[in-house]
Amino acid sequence: MNTIVTVLRGWWTRWHPSVTGLVMAALAAWVSLMPSLLPRAWHYQGIVTGVSMAVGYGVGVALRTLWQRLAAPRIRVHRDLDALGNRLLAFARLSAPYVLVVYLITATATAIRWQDQVSDLVESPRPPWADYMRIPWIALAVFVGLLVLARGIRAAYRAFVRTIRRRFNLGEYTARLTGFVVIAALLFGVVDGVVPRLFFEAANRVSGVQNDERVPDATRPTTPERSGGPGSVVDFDDLGMQGRRFISGGLDQAALTDLLGEDALEPIRLYAGLESAATDDERSALVVEELNRTRAWERDSVVIVPTTGTGWINPHAAQAIELLSAGDVAIVGTQYSYLPSWISFLADREKAEAAGLSLIEAVVNWRESLPPDVHRPNLYVYGESLGTQAGEAAFSGIRDIRNTVDGVLWMGPPNSNRIWKSLVERRDPGSPVTEPVYADGLLVRFSEDPAEFRSDDTPWIPPHVLYVQHATDPVVWWTPNMLFERPAWLAEPPGKGRHPGMFYMPVLTFFQVTADLGNAIGGSQGYGHLYDHQILDGWAAATGREGWDDDEFRRFARLHDLAMETQARG
């Protein structure tokens, strides 16, 4: 034990840790444990706290450097006080690491109450107390690792400066400035170029392999009402993993009839994958061919679903739509990428928008081109997360949406959505940003929980456009502006599920909500980025379903649960 203590003491002495940096690291750790939008698993919280500590340490070192170089030389104190200050600083430097460890453990213990409150607010189980006590050790490991990396970069910088001073006979400040520029350029190139390129290349390879994977619950359809089935112009093998899941999922006509206790139709599910055709327009054209092949104009409605990332269509949404319509519906989608949704949000937003525009325009033109004597089905748009951004791309604004389709349900829209943002910014005075009111709710509505529209008879001019957004969904509320500007939702009373103790801190709140993005589905249904259990209410509201009340909801919720027992979310 004495040997370990000696090694640790020697290591800390050799590394000469900054007391100011450690103090700032401790403060950053405390902030990272404060209430945010969603509860975090212990291992994820440990990583977040460790990164926060590293950032805090860097800020502390920067402040100390500025003080020593700009302020301290101008201050004169008695040499006895100066000597006393140096002794205190030496003692603080030796004791600070141990104090930091003790502080982390005690701070985590006091933060348990906050985290338990956040878990309760989003109806998520409280983690065991022992899990919380693992956070400090994960945080310390991450912090030390990042500190070692930073020290390595500093050592490389100093070695480079010494080398160019000897070789080119440069002055000290010239060599330091040159070294700073070179190291900064290399780091920027790595962070902005090499790392993202390698990351996206790796993501493409992994996702590409996953896209071709066979999953047990995805089998080639035997009915002509599905793409890849008999007579289809699309090959089932070309649909991608998520496309194959969508096409082979859901209840067929017999199962729907048995479950509903009434005659149902065979639902139509149409899809084109990345390998089905080379471009968005060609994939959209294939879907239109499939609409004609399956005589989709005979159905009551056609639902366009711009997909998210990998081409995923939420099976809960598809099944809810088919249940409420008794199968009298055609659902269509196309794949534009095989990257996960959060990576697509970073790299493929333009692709998502282009694909959404192409698909919606193609289906709208298909309906408009139907002969006058042919039934014209209702046309609806459904989207989730990045799929809402893809859907919005097809329209210039709310008027265009209302003139083009018969209803829209968009759930969990990212903050960067163009139309969503313009509507929220122009909301009626006095309405909160988490549940804004636009034009008295006559044209478009926003809701944290669409259950509020059951038996609702307030004026809502069809077609209905509905956004569902949770007060605890970081996808909805994250924006770079939070770095230095307090968002409106933090200046208002907390929405459903948000901890009242959460308040705005420049820069720090941005990092808190950014961390929540990686944990967006960390709560329970109805909170964060989980909307599955609200799709029935949302779809009934968007389509203006008559007689939708508590009893009808309970009936279909039970049927939906039964229908989803054998279907994976994907």
C-alpha positions, 0 to 999 in steps of 0.5 A: 500500500505504501508503495502505491501511495509513493508512486501516486505521489511521485506521479502527481508531483512530476506532473505538477497538476494545476490547483486552479485547474483541479478546482475548475474540474471539480466545479465542472463535475458538479455541474455535469451531475445537476438535473438535465432533461433525462436520467443517465445510466451510470456509465454514460454519466461517468463519461459525461462527468469525465469529459466535463472535468477535462474541459473544466481543468483546461479552463482553469489552466487557461485562467491561471496562465492569464493571471500569471502572465498579465496580472501577477507581475503587476502585483507586489507583496511582502516576501514573507507573504510570498513565501507563505503563499508558495508553501500553501500552493505546494501543499494544495498541489499535493493534496488537491488530487486526493481532495478531488477524489473525495469530492467526486464521491461526496458530490455523486452521493449528493447528486443522487437525489437530483438524478432520482427526481429526474427519473421519477419525473420521466417515469423511469426506474431509479437506478440502484444506489450502488450504480451511482457510486461507480460514476466517480471511477469512470469519471476519473479514468476518462479525466486522467486519459484526456489529461494524459492526451493533452500533456502529450500534445503539449510535450510535442509542441515544446519539442517542436519549438526546441527543434525549430529554434535550433535548426532555424535560429529563431527567436523564442516568441517566433518559434512559439508562435510558429509551433502554435500555428503548426500544432493547431493546424495539425489538430484542426486537420485531424479533428475536422478532417481526418477523424470525421472522414475515418469516422464516417468511412467506418460508419459507412462500412459497418452500416453497409454490412448491417444493411445487408444482414438477414434478420429472422423476422424479415421474410419475403412476402407472399402477397402482391400488396407488398413490395418484393412480393409476387409481381413487384417491380422491386426485389426484396433483397434490395430493400435493405435491412430496415426495408425488409423489416417494414415490408415483412412486418405488421398483421396481414388481412386475416390477423387484422380481421381476427383482432379487430372483430370486423372485416379488414383489407390486406394492408399495402406496404411499398418501399424502395431501398438504396439498392433498388435504384441509383437515385432518389427520383428513380426510387420514388418512381419505383414506389409510384409504379408499385402504387399503380401495380397494387391499385392503391388508388382504391384505398381510403388513404395513402400515407407517405413516410420519409424515413430516418437514417437507416431507412427505418419506419417505426413499426408502432406507427405503421401498425397503428395506422393499419389498425385504425384504418382496418387495413384500408391504407397504403404506406410508402417509403424509400431509403436514402442512407444506411447510416444511423439516424444520429449520424445522418443528422450530422452528415446526411441532412441534405440527403434526407431532405432531397429524398423526402422532397422526391418521394412526396412530390412523386406521390402527390403528382401520382394522385393528381394524375389519376383519371377523374373517374377514379377514386382519389385517396386521402394523402397523409404524411407521417414522420419521426425525428429526422423524417420530419425534416425530410417531410418538411423539405417538400413544402414551402410553408404551412399554406403549401402543406394544407393545399397539398395533403390531407393531414400531417403527423410529425413527432419529435422534430429536430430544432433545425426544422425550417417550417417548425421553427418559423411556426414556433417563433411566430406563436401566439403571444403568451403561449409557451415554446414547449407547447405553442399555439399558432393562429389559435390552433386553427391551422396547425397544432403542437402538443406534448401529449395528443391525448388532449385531443380526445373528444375535443371539439375546439375549432380546427380547420382541416386538413390537420397538421400536428407536431408532437414534441416532448418538453424533455426531448433533447432532439427538439430543443438542442441548438448551437445558440444555447452556447451563449443564449438562454433558450425560451424553453428554459425561461418558462415554467417547466413542461411535462417531465422537466426538472424545475431545478434545471436552469440556464448556464452559458456554455454549460447548459449547451454541453448538458443538453448535448450530452442528453442527445446521446441519451435521448431514449433514456427515459420512458415512453411519452418522454425524451425521444420516445413517442410510440405510445402517443402515435394512436392519439396523434394519428386520430387527431391528424386524420380527424377521426370521429368518435375518438374518446377515452374508450376508443383509445383504450380499445385500440391501445389494447389491440395495438399492444397485442399486435406488437407482441411479435414485432421488434421495434428495430 
